[in-house]
Amino acid sequence: MRHLFKSIFLALSLSLLTQGLAFAEEHASAQDAINMIKKVIAFYKANGPEKTYAAVNDPKGQFIYKDLYVFAGTVKPGGITLAHGGNPKLLGKPLGELRDGDGVFFVKKINEVAASKEGKGWVDYKWPNPVTKAMEQKSTYVERVDEIYFACGIYK
């Protein structure tokens, strides 16, 4: 099982690193990330889950901006990735045991924030930046809707 997660992390890292040209050169702001989540939640409420996941997964769609992309998952430990604008290879995979560059179980933290009473907040971790190709500090805004979460992170 540990080998599987190492393989997923390596594949994700390589995929993000090679997709750098697909993202704009400029960093997005924390407010940009919050606005993106508000936008995807409005889309979800108007169009339902299937159309929303398809829109999030579209690499040239409305949920890609500068170095931002949206991802979504089920709100439960080890939840399934439902949509991912940065790496479609993660769709359908449980990522609860995925660790960042410092060994932090950041997906577990994302689920904890989503499952909290407030249902929203920020999670900090290190992750490869698709633009700079360097391991960087990332802060991801998470918000729960129904039993799923939407998330979008900025590089610092």
N, C-alpha and C positions, 0 to 999 in steps of 0.2 A: 504494500500500500504506500509506503514511504517513497518507493521508486516511482510510483504513479504520480505523486504530487511533485516530485522533483522534475519529472518529465513534463508535467503540465506547466510548471513554473518556467522551465527552460523554453518550452514552445511559446508560451505567452511572451516572455522577455524578447525572444528572437523576433516574433511577429511584430511586437510593438516597435522594436528597434528598426526593423526594415520598413515599417509604414511611416517613418518620420516625414518623408516628403509629402505624404497625403495631408499633413496638418500644417497650418499656418505657422510662420516663424515667431509670432508674437504670443506671449503668455496671456491667457484670459484671467480675469479677476474673480475674487470670491463672489462678488455680486453677479457676474456673468454665470457662474455655476448655479447659484440659487435661481436666477432667472430661467436658466435652461430647465431646471427641475420643475419650476412652476409651469413652464410651457409644456413639458411632456405630461405632467399630471392633468392639465386642461385637455390635452389631446386625448389622453386615456379616458377621461370622463365623457368626452364627446364621441369617441370612436370605438371604445372597448379595447380589450387586451390584445387580440390578434393583430389588428391594424396598428396598434401602438408598437408592439414588438417588431413588426415588419419595418415600421418607420425608423425605430431606433437602430435596427440592424443595417439600414441603408447607409453605406459609407459616404455617399454624396448627398445625404438627406438633411433635413432641417434640424436634426439633433447632433450635428457636428459643427463646431464653431471654434476657430483658432486651434488651441490644443485641447479643447474639451470634447468629450464624447459621453453619452449616457449609457449606463448599464442598469439592469434590473434583475431581481432575484426574489425567491420566496422568503418570507420572514419566518425562518425557523432555523435552528442549528443545522449546519450542513445543507442549507437550502440550495435549490437548483437555480442555475443562471438561466433566466428567461429571455434576456435580450442583452446584446453587448455591441455597442457601436465601435469599439476599438479592436475587438478580436472575436470574430464569429466562431472560431474553434472552441470557444468556451461555452457555447450554447448547450443547454441540457446537462451540464456537468455540475456536480456538487463541489463547491470550492471552500467549504468551511475549514479545511485543514491547510489551506494555502497560506504561506508565510511571505512576508516582505523581505527585503534585503538584509534586515537586522533580525530576522526570525520571528517577527511579531505576527500573530494570527489575525491579520487585519480584516478578513472577511467575517470572522466571528465578531469582531468589534462592530462592523457594519450592521450585522444582524442584531446585536445587542441594542444599538441606537434605534434601529427600526422597530424593534419589539418593545422599546421603552414606552412609558406612559405618554410622553410628549410625541414620540414617533418620528422625531427628526433631530438632526444635529450634524456635527463634523467628526470625522475620523482622520487621524494623521498617521502616515506610514511612509516608507520609502518605496519608490517604484521607478522603473526605467522610463525616462521621458522620451516619447517617440520623435521629438524634434531634435533635442540635443544628444540623444543616445547615451546619456549619462544617468546613473542612479541618482535620483533627486528626492527631496522631501515633497510629499504630496498630501494635500488635504482634500478630503472628499465630503461633499454635502450629501446627506442621505435623508429621504423622506418616505414614510410609509403611506400607502393607499391600499385599503382593503387588507389583504394578506400578502402584499408584495411591497418591495421597496424600489425606488428609483434613486440612482446615485450618479454624481458627476463631480469629478475632482480637478483641482488646479495644482500646477507645479509651482513651487516657491523658489 
